[in-house]
Amino acid sequence: MKNLRLKAARAALDLSQQDLANKVGVSRQTINAIEKGDYNPTIKLCIDICHALGKTLDELFWD
């Protein structure tokens, strides 16, 4: 399932996929795959993304 909440949160901060990838220490392709729903990130990566975007796990990853 696509993660449109992640994409929207990233865009709201005017961050590219590469910018976010640099902040959390992964490749741009990993961020792209998460947003497209092709990759299920580890909980550590989810937390790192949340910290980078100023969001909670509930806001970005959990229904």
C-alpha positions as CSV (number, residue, x, y, z in Angstrom):
1,M,0.0,0.0,0.0
2,K,1.3,3.4,-0.9
3,N,2.4,5.7,1.9
4,L,0.9,9.0,0.9
5,R,1.2,10.3,4.4
6,L,5.0,10.0,4.3
7,K,5.1,11.6,0.9
8,A,2.9,14.5,2.0
9,A,4.9,15.1,5.2
10,R,8.1,15.1,3.2
11,A,6.7,17.5,0.7
12,A,5.3,19.8,3.4
13,L,8.9,20.3,4.6
14,D,10.0,20.9,1.0
15,L,12.3,17.9,1.2
16,S,13.2,15.7,-1.8
17,Q,13.4,12.0,-1.5
18,Q,17.2,12.4,-1.6
19,D,17.1,15.0,1.2
20,L,15.2,12.7,3.5
21,A,17.4,9.7,2.5
22,N,20.4,11.7,3.5
23,K,18.9,12.6,6.9
24,V,18.1,9.0,7.8
25,G,21.1,7.3,6.1
26,V,19.5,5.3,3.4
27,S,19.3,5.6,-0.4
28,R,16.8,7.7,-2.3
29,Q,15.6,4.4,-3.8
30,T,14.7,3.2,-0.3
31,I,12.6,6.2,0.4
32,N,10.9,5.9,-3.0
33,A,10.1,2.2,-2.4
34,I,8.6,3.0,1.0
35,E,6.4,5.7,-0.5
36,K,5.3,3.4,-3.3
37,G,4.6,0.6,-0.8
38,D,7.2,-1.7,-2.3
39,Y,9.3,-1.9,0.8
40,N,8.4,-2.5,4.5
41,P,11.0,-0.5,6.6
42,T,12.4,-1.7,9.9
43,I,11.0,-0.1,13.0
44,K,14.3,1.7,13.5
45,L,14.1,3.3,10.0
46,C,10.4,4.2,10.7
47,I,11.5,6.0,13.9
48,D,14.4,7.7,12.1
49,I,12.0,9.0,9.4
50,C,9.5,10.2,12.0
51,H,12.3,12.1,13.8
52,A,13.5,13.7,10.6
53,L,10.0,14.8,9.6
54,G,8.8,15.8,13.1
55,K,6.0,13.2,13.0
56,T,4.9,10.2,15.1
57,L,4.7,6.6,14.0
58,D,0.9,6.9,14.2
59,E,0.9,9.9,11.8
60,L,3.1,8.3,9.2
61,F,2.9,4.5,9.4
62,W,0.0,3.1,11.4
63,D,-3.7,3.2,10.6
